[in-house]
Amino acid sequence: MVRIGLDVMGGDYAPEATLSGAILANSQLTDDTRIVLIGDQVKIEAFFKDKKIDSSVFDIIHASEVIEMGDHPAKAYNQKSQSSITLGFQLLEEGTINGFASAGSTGAMMVGAMVTVKAIPGVIRPTITSPLPKLNGGFAIILDVGLNADCKPDVLYQYGILGSLYAEFVFNINNPRVGLLNIGSEPEKGNLLTKATYQAMFGTKDFNFIGNIEGHELFEDKADVIVCDGFVGNVVLKEAEAFYSLVKRKNIEDEYFSRFNFEHYGGTPVLGINSNVIIGHGISNDIAIKNMILHTKGVIDANLPAKIIEYFT
């Protein structure tokens, strides 16, 4: 039995959105998968009673505290021992659940990951990703998108490895093409970081490096994995979200631009740690929560941490 832990109290619209999303996800999951709801049991059961839904299809773990978005991540994680995030990581560490998903505090989620399941030996810095829709119908994976704003070449090099493994085993992309985001295609272009990273990646056997990729090529079918530091990646991600918002405000209906809606992807795994941890957007609605849970199941099924451990050992 696969058990997916869900932080019911995480997100701007919790617990209504998280519980509604859990109901939607449960209807698409097979009988060998069970969602474990971690949060205020009184609120959870009251919600199900109001919706006339049998709560016995879920496991419920009571959490009397909540780590708020404004809390200091490390202090709150340590001081709020009965919070939904802290209890979620305890369940993950002891093996009661196979994966843990939350749209709550990203900082607290990262603290929990590093304190409990920890980074895989050999991984310098874990990372998070985001999909970028391509015009041809597919999508590329960009990393990092905000976890590590300052990076060195060896960190970006490892992002090429982590992104390739994620693309291959979760999205079934054979021999994914890895591009380095830069201001020009030539090897000598860029700042000190990108120039040094290019030299490290050139000729590597660790992944399929195709060279530099420029900003105007992000949405073309040039690369499957796009590597950059978290500062640049977060700017790219926020701009993509802004374009989607502008298209909606202009009342433009377009199939391609609709794929920029984060709801379709739900969340991103933390790559480079010893277990399955998925972080969702703080403004997640029920659809986003549903897809976050389904993506967690996909990452669990791919046994991604084991694949990364195998690679680095």
Stockholm file with secondary structure:
# STOCKHOLM 1.0

chainA/1-313         MVRIGLDVMGGDYAPEATLSGAILANSQLTDDTRIVLIGDQVKIEAFFKDKKIDSSVFDIIHASEVIEMGDHPAKAYNQKSQSSITLGFQLLEEGTINGFASAGSTGAMMVGAMVTVKAIPGVIRPTITSPLPKLNGGFAIILDVGLNADCKPDVLYQYGILGSLYAEFVFNINNPRVGLLNIGSEPEKGNLLTKATYQAMFGTKDFNFIGNIEGHELFEDKADVIVCDGFVGNVVLKEAEAFYSLVKRKNIEDEYFSRFNFEHYGGTPVLGINSNVIIGHGISNDIAIKNMILHTKGVIDANLPAKIIEYFT
#=GR chainA/1-313 SS CEEEEEETTCSTTTTHHHHHHHHHHHTTSCTTEEEEEEECHHHHHHHHHHHTCCGGGSEEEECCBCCCTTSCHHHHHHHCTTBHHHHHHHHHHHTSCSEEEESSCHHHHHHHHHHTTCBCTTCSSCBCEEEEECTTSCEEEEECSSSCSSCCHHHHHHHHHHHHHHHHHTSCCSSCEEEEECSCSSTTCSCHHHHHHHHHHTTCSSSEEEEEECGGGTTSTTCSEEECCHHHHHHHHHHHHHHHHHHHHTTCCCHHHHTTCGGGTCEEECBTBSSEEEEECTTCCHHHHHHHHHHHHHHHHHTHHHHHHHHHC
#=GC SS_cons         CEEEEEETTCSTTTTHHHHHHHHHHHTTSCTTEEEEEEECHHHHHHHHHHHTCCGGGSEEEECCBCCCTTSCHHHHHHHCTTBHHHHHHHHHHHTSCSEEEESSCHHHHHHHHHHTTCBCTTCSSCBCEEEEECTTSCEEEEECSSSCSSCCHHHHHHHHHHHHHHHHHTSCCSSCEEEEECSCSSTTCSCHHHHHHHHHHTTCSSSEEEEEECGGGTTSTTCSEEECCHHHHHHHHHHHHHHHHHHHHTTCCCHHHHTTCGGGTCEEECBTBSSEEEEECTTCCHHHHHHHHHHHHHHHHHTHHHHHHHHHC
//
